[in-house]
Amino acid sequence: MANLPKASSSQPKPGEIGHNNPDGTKTVWERWQKKRTFVRALEGTYGEVFRSLFQQPRVYSSTQSPWHGGPQMYGKATINPASVQIAQSIECHLNVFSPNGRGQAHGHMNSAVFFILKGKGHDVHDGKTYPYKAGDVCIVENACVHQHLNDSADEEMIVLVMKAKPLFLFMHLLFQKMVSYPPDDPSSGGEDYLPPDDL
């Protein structure tokens, strides 16, 4: 067996700030650094777990979750294994983009479905452009490098993101990579943009 390099004792351990980027690369959103629950443990007897499932709420208010990120892209988690007991294999969150705003370019093993609630924009998937508008659904295929961009100079873009990421991570399809981080500066036309407080 080949000798594997030993992990540096100076690298952050899981759960510590910086554990997702031990090489010190830039991080924009705190959620990319803090310890997260991707798949929740199912503990107790089968009967307890089974009964508990039927006691969970079926309606959740997104207004109770705070926005994170900025200044061009903000997001809020609404449904995931860490926030609600009823969801173990799916995750849903909202993203908003300032006028002319854009998000990070990144890739992950899981596919994703983007329902465009407001505005117009386009995605770039492995170098190919896909335009969309409110009412459209955009599919991000497995393992493609992609980025989301708002094409409006004076209107925000709002999307609902749905994906089976927890299930993929449970199956050890873990690989995810940031190609470029979201911009640090406000977009042209979005200098004073703040995400809606009624969503």
N, C-alpha and C positions, 0 to 999 in steps of 0.2 A: 504494500500500500504506500502511495506517495505521501511524503511528509507535507501536511497542510500547514499554512502559516497560522500562527497563534494570533488570536484577536488582541489588539492593543488594549492594555488596561486603562488607557486614557480615553477610550471611546465611551460615549454615553451608553448606559444600559437601558433596556426597554423600560418605558415609563418615565425616563428622565427627559428633560427638555433637550432637544437636539438629537434624540436617538434615531430619528428618521433621516438625518443628514449628518452622519458622523464626520464627514469630510469638511464640514463647515460651510457648505454652499448656502446661498441665500434662501430664506424661508419667508413667505409673505403671510400666510394665514396661520394663526395659532393652531387650528385643528390639524394641520399637517405635522405638528410637532408634539401635541399632547397625546397621552396614552388613550387609545380608543378601544371600544368593544366592537369587534367585527362580527363575531358569532357568540351568542350567549350560551352559557351552560344550562342544560336541562337537568335539574336536580330534584330529587324527591321520588316518591313512588309514581308509577304510571297514572294511577287514579288521581293523585293530587295535581299532576301536570295537566292531565286531561280536563279536569274540572276547572282549573285555573284559566285555561284557554277560553272557556265559555263565559267567564266572568269579566273578561277584558272589555274596555270600551271599543266601540266600532267607529267612532267619530272623534277626530283630533283637530284642534284649532292651530293653524300655522302661526297665528298672531302671538302665540305663547312662546314661540322659539325666536331667539334674537338673530339678527343678520350678522354675518361675519364677512370680512374681506374688504374690498374697495381698493382704489377709488373707482375703477372701471367695471368691476364685477363683484357682486355680493351674492352670498348664498346662505341658505338656512336649511338645516336638517329637519324633516318633519316625521318621517317614519324610518326607523332602523333598529337593529337588535339592541342598541344601547338605550334608546329612548322609549320604546314601547314593548310590552311583553308579547303582543300578538304577532309581531313581525320577526321572523328568524331568517328567512331566505331572501327577502327583498329589502330595498332601500329606496326611498323617494325624497327628493329635496327640490327646493325652488332656487333658481338662479335669476338674478336680474343684471342687466348690462346697461350702463349709462349710454347716452347718445354717443355714437361712434366708439363704444366701448368693446373690449375684447377680453377673453379669458386666457388661461394658460394653454400652451400646446403640450399635450401629454398623451400617453397611451396606457392602456390596461387590458388585461385578458378578458374581462367581462364585456358583453355588449351593453348598450344603453338605449333607451327610448326617450326622445325629447319632444314633448308636446309644446308647441309654441302658443302661449296664451295671449301675448300682446307683442306687436311690433313686427319687424322684418329683419332678416339677417342672413347669414350663411355659415356653413361649416366647411372646414377644410379637412378632408380625410385622406391621409397618405398623399397629399399634394393635389387632390382633386376637389373642386369647389361644388358645394350643393346649396343653392339658395332656398330660402323658405320664408313663410309669412304666417301671421296669426291663423290658427286653425290647422296648420300643417303638423305632421309628425315626422321627425328625423330619426333614423336608426343609425347608431354608431356600431359598426360591426366589431366582432371580437378582435382584439389585439391591434387595431389600427391607431396610428398617431393622429390626433384630431385637435381642433381648436374651434371655438364658437365666437362669432363676431356679429355685432349689431351694425346694420347698414344704415340706420336712420341717424340723421344729423341733429334731430330735435326731439326724438321720442325714445323712451326706455324700451328695452326688450325683456320680456318675462317668459321663462320656460319652466315647465315641470319636468324633472328628470326622474326616470324610473329605471331601476336596474336590479339584477340578481347578484350584485357584488358579494354579499355575505355568503351565498352559496358557492360562488367561484372560489372565494378565499378558503372556505371550509374544505374544498377539494384540492387545496394547495396550488391553485392557479393564481399565484400571488403576484406575479411580476407586473410592476407598474413603474413608469418612468416619466419624470418631468423633463420636457425638452426645453421649454422656456417658461419662466414664471409670468404671472399677470403683471401688467405695467404698474410701476410705482406712482406715476403721474396721472392726473385726471386726463380724460380724453378731450379733444377739441369739441366744445359744445357741451361737455359734461362736467365743467369745472366746479359747479355747485350741486352736482347730483347727489341725492341721498335716496336709498331704497324706500318703497312705500311702507307706511306704518300700519296700513289696513290689510296687509297680506301676510 
